[in-house]
Amino acid sequence: MELLKQKIIDEGKVLSDSVLKVDAFLNHQIDPVFMQEIGKEFAGRFANTGITKILTIESSGIAPATMTGLELGVPVIFARKRKSLTLTDHLYSAEVYSYTKKESNEISVSKDFIKSDDVVLIMDDFLANGQAALGLVGILKQAGARIAGVGIVIEKGFQNGSSLLKEQGIKVESLAIIDSLINGQVTFKEEVPSR
């Protein structure tokens, strides 16, 4: 998605060889018009897969997931990282390690919102080592729901998250795949046209 690549170049900040900051439009301040385009793109890529729900993780995955849900006309569920007074039992849970924050969180989703007859699209803002996506996969497996695929706004192609998901037979659609962040430069992986 060329529009996303241009946004990353214009507004993203490379903080290290493995960290890209895109808080100007994706995961702190949100550009709603741009996010609507993201939603349309994902809706097109996962059209005709029978999606009944979208699952993401708080908080940065909520905006792209919501816009995709709007386009597909399906509810969006987000896994919570912290327990609340209203979310204490009757839960699907999984442990997720964040390399960015250097901490583990138990993520949870109420069993009321995911059923075995659901077809669920997993979405998130970034895919790096795949821990968040794998945690969401674990929750869907506990529910017995079918996984339509994983939609990622920005994939760090130099890390193994995508291959871990694909090894499980899960379709992964990333709108921008970064090949390298070395020397403060964003290099994108060249897309190979499908045949």
Number of C-alpha atoms within 10 A of each C-alpha: 13 9 12 17 19 11 15 21 14 10 13 18 18 18 12 13 13 15 14 19 16 21 14 15 17 23 18 12 10 16 13 14 9 17 20 17 18 22 22 18 16 26 21 13 14 19 11 8 14 14 22 19 22 27 30 27 24 16 15 17 22 22 24 29 32 24 23 29 24 16 17 21 14 15 16 22 22 22 23 19 19 12 12 8 6 6 13 12 12 11 17 20 21 20 17 19 16 14 11 9 7 7 9 13 14 15 23 25 25 17 15 9 14 23 15 12 11 20 21 26 28 27 32 25 22 24 25 21 21 21 19 24 27 18 21 28 25 16 24 25 14 17 18 15 17 19 23 21 22 27 29 24 23 22 28 25 20 16 17 14 21 24 15 16 19 13 9 9 11 16 16 20 19 23 19 23 23 19 16 18 20 12 10 15 13 19 14 16 15 10 8 6 5 4 3
